[in-house]
């Protein structure tokens, strides 16, 4: 996810004519403090949404329904954590779809691996790069600071970035986990008989 986040922000910088400048006041202590803040936030969200909610839902409604419900709740939660609830409807839909798609990916990773390591790693990879490297998050300016305003892009470019975050990244993770854990289970069952 860290690699996908780097690709996302680098492409956006190219297509939206964004430039970044290194924050000369950024220190190792800033990096450690910001990273710790991100880690705590990710750990809280993963323990709540995957470690408790999803774990219980899988037992009661099955894996796919549980992952869908968990991702919906995760998307709605971000209306409040991003402070967009009650604002423009388009912004609320955008936040819901972006974070809900991430929620699906993290939920499916938990469901397939039966461990919190995979969703924490995926979530942490994205959040560290976006917030710490590109300063796109709730903790303000970090290592790179955006200079000036991004130019408005056409609908296709916007759709590309939206698709990367809502379809491509979650789709690749879902496909990878499905293929790895399906082939591993079939190999296990074949050898057990």
C-alpha positions in Angstrom: 0.0 0.0 0.0 2.9 2.3 0.6 4.0 1.8 -3.0 0.5 2.5 -4.3 0.3 5.6 -2.2 3.6 6.9 -3.6 2.3 6.1 -7.2 -1.0 7.9 -6.4 0.6 11.1 -5.0 3.4 11.1 -7.7 0.9 10.8 -10.5 -1.3 13.5 -8.9 1.6 15.8 -8.7 2.3 15.2 -12.4 -1.2 15.6 -13.7 -2.3 18.4 -11.4 1.0 20.3 -11.7 1.7 20.0 -8.0 5.2 20.7 -6.7 6.5 19.7 -3.3 9.2 21.2 -1.2 11.1 19.5 1.5 10.2 20.8 4.9 13.6 22.1 6.2 12.3 22.4 9.7 11.3 18.7 9.8 13.2 16.7 12.3 13.6 13.1 13.4 11.4 13.9 16.4 8.7 15.3 14.1 8.9 12.0 12.1 8.7 9.8 15.2 5.9 11.9 16.7 3.9 11.9 13.4 4.5 8.2 12.8 3.5 7.3 16.4 0.2 9.4 15.9 -0.5 7.5 12.6 0.3 4.2 14.2 -2.1 4.8 17.1 -4.9 5.9 14.8 -4.4 2.9 12.5 -4.2 0.5 15.5 -7.4 2.0 17.1 -9.3 1.7 13.8 -8.1 -1.8 13.1 -8.9 -3.1 16.6 -12.3 -1.5 16.5 -13.4 -2.3 12.9 -11.6 -5.6 12.2 -10.6 -6.9 15.7 -14.0 -6.5 17.2 -16.8 -5.7 14.8 -15.7 -7.8 11.9 -14.6 -10.7 14.0 -18.1 -10.9 15.6 -19.9 -10.3 12.3 -18.1 -13.1 10.5 -19.3 -15.6 13.1 -22.9 -14.4 12.8 -23.5 -13.4 9.1 -20.6 -14.9 7.2 -17.4 -13.5 5.7 -18.6 -11.5 2.6 -21.6 -9.9 4.4 -19.4 -9.1 7.4 -16.8 -7.5 5.2 -19.4 -5.4 3.3 -21.0 -4.2 6.5 -17.6 -3.4 8.1 -16.6 -1.4 5.1 -19.8 0.6 5.1 -19.4 1.4 8.8 -15.8 2.3 8.2 -16.8 4.7 5.4 -19.5 6.3 7.6 -17.0 6.6 10.5 -14.7 8.7 8.2 -17.5 11.3 7.6 -17.0 12.2 11.3 -13.2 11.7 11.6 -12.7 13.8 8.4 -15.3 16.3 9.7 -17.4 16.2 6.4 -20.7 15.0 7.8 -23.4 17.4 6.8 -21.2 19.2 4.3 -21.6 18.9 0.5 -23.2 15.6 -0.5 -20.6 15.0 -3.3 -17.8 15.3 -0.7 -19.6 12.9 1.7 -20.1 10.4 -1.1 -16.4 10.7 -2.2 -15.1 10.2 1.4 -17.5 7.2 1.9 -16.4 5.5 -1.3 -12.7 6.1 -0.8 -12.6 5.0 2.8 -15.3 2.3 2.4 -13.1 0.7 -0.4 -10.2 0.8 2.0 -12.4 -0.7 4.6 -13.3 -3.6 2.3 -9.6 -4.2 1.6 -8.7 -4.2 5.3 -11.7 -6.3 6.2 -11.0 -8.9 3.5 -7.4 -9.1 4.5 -8.4 -9.8 8.1 -11.0 -12.4 7.0 -8.6 -14.3 4.7 -5.5 -14.2 7.0 -7.4 -14.4 10.3 -4.9 -12.0 11.6 -4.7 -8.2 12.2 -1.2 -8.0 10.8 -2.3 -7.8 7.2 -4.9 -5.0 7.6 -2.7 -3.1 10.0 0.2 -3.3 7.5 -2.0 -2.2 4.5 -3.6 0.6 6.5 -0.3 1.8 8.0 1.5 1.7 4.6 -1.1 4.0 3.0 -1.5 6.4 6.0 2.2 6.8 6.7 3.0 7.7 3.1 0.1 10.0 2.6 0.4 11.8 6.0 4.1 11.7 6.8 5.7 11.9 3.3 3.1 14.0 1.4 1.5 15.9 4.4 -2.0 14.8 3.2 -3.6 14.1 6.5 -4.8 15.4 9.9 -1.4 16.1 11.4 -0.4 19.0 9.1 2.8 19.6 7.3 5.4 16.8 7.6 8.2 15.9 5.3 7.0 17.2 1.9 4.9 20.4 1.7 2.7 21.1 -1.3 3.5 24.4 -3.0 0.7 26.4 -4.5 -2.7 25.1 -5.6 -3.2 22.1 -7.8 -4.6 22.8 -11.2 -8.1 21.5 -12.0 -7.9 18.3 -14.0 -10.4 16.9 -16.4 -12.9 14.2 -15.3 -10.8 11.4 -16.7 -7.8 12.2 -14.6 -9.9 12.6 -11.5 -11.5 9.2 -12.3 -8.1 7.6 -12.7 -7.1 8.6 -9.1 -10.4 7.8 -7.7 -10.3 4.3 -9.4 -6.7 3.7 -8.1 -8.0 4.1 -4.6 -11.4 2.6 -4.8 -11.1 -0.2 -7.4 -7.5 -1.0 -8.4 -5.8 -1.1 -5.0 -8.7 -3.0 -3.2 -9.1 -5.2 -6.3 -5.5 -6.2 -6.4 -5.4 -6.9 -2.7 -8.6 -8.9 -2.9 -7.4 -10.9 -5.9 -4.1 -11.6 -4.3 -5.5 -12.8 -1.0 -8.2 -14.8 -2.7 -5.8 -16.5 -5.0 -3.2 -17.2 -2.3 -5.6 -18.5 0.3 -7.8 -20.4 -2.1 -4.8 -22.2 -3.7 -3.2 -22.8 -0.2 -6.5 -24.3 1.1 -6.9 -26.5 -2.0 -3.3 -27.6 -1.7 -3.8 -28.4 2.0 -7.0 -30.4 1.3 -5.4 -32.3 -1.6 -2.4 -33.3 0.6 -4.7 -34.2 3.6 -6.6 -36.8 1.6 
